[in-house]
Amino acid sequence: MIKARTFAVAAFVAAAPLAMSATQAFAATSGHGVQLIDTTQTLAGQQATFIAGGDDLGRGAAELVSSAYIGGPQGILDIPAHVLGMPKALQYIP
């Protein structure tokens, strides 16, 4: 019987700070003048976000293909110069 009472007191002492902090947090959020704002998107907002992500993905893929198309052949043509130890100076198009 003594062990059960000791356990009950120890459990209460351990849980008291948690209960107090929870009640303080609840009291802080339930004050007057606090307006809760729903930040979830509507279906139209979610679709717009999805479409914008698809646009970004498509643009990135197009840039990757474009850079490979432009830079690939020149890189292949430069291989002999690099193998022979005479690489050309890099020239950037403004």
N, C-alpha and C positions, 0 to 999 in steps of 0.2 A: 504494500500500500504506500509506503514511504517513497519507493522508487517511482511509482506512478505520479504522485504529487510533485516530486522533484522534477520529473520529466515535463509535466504540465507547466510548472513555473518556468523552467528553462525554455520551453517552446514559446511561452508568452513573452518572455524577456527578449528572445531572439526575433520574434515577429513584430514587436511593438515599434521599433524604428521604421520598419517597412510600412506598417499601417499608418503611422503618423506622416511619413513623407507622401504616401498616396493620398491621404485626406488633404494635405496641404496643396498638392498639385491639383486635386479636384476642385478645391475651394478657389484656387487662383484662376481656373478656367471658367468658373461659373459666375463670375462677377457681372454686374450690370453694365451695359454699354458695350459689351463684347459682341461683335458680329462675326458669326461663322460664315466663311466664304467657301463655296463648293468649287474646288479647283480641278475637278475632273472635266475632261473634254466631252463635248457632245459627239455624236456619231459623225457629223459633218467635220468637226475639228480633227477627229482622229483620221478621217479619210484625207484631209488636207495635209496632215503631217506625214501620212504614208506616201502620198503623191510627191511631196517635197523631197522625201528620202529617196524615192525612185528617180526623181530628176537628178539629184546629186550623184547617185550611183551610176546612172547613164552617162552623165557628164564626165565622171572619173574614168569610166571604161573607154569613152571616146578619146579622152586625152591620152590614155595609155596606148591605145591602138595607133593614134596619130603620131605619138613620139616614136613608137617602134617602127612605123612606116617611114618616117623621116630619118631617124637615126640609124636604123638597121643597115640599110645598104652602104651608108658611108662608113659605118664601123667595119663591115666586111671588106670594103675596099682599102681600109687602113691597116688590115692585118699584115700584109707583106712589109709595109714600112716599119711596123713594130717588131716584126721578126728579124728584120735586117738591122735593127737598132737605129733607124732614122725616122722617128715619129715626126709628123708634121706639127707645126705650132697650132694650137687651138685658135680658131677664129669664131667669134660669136656674132651672129646676125643681130643688129640692133632692132 
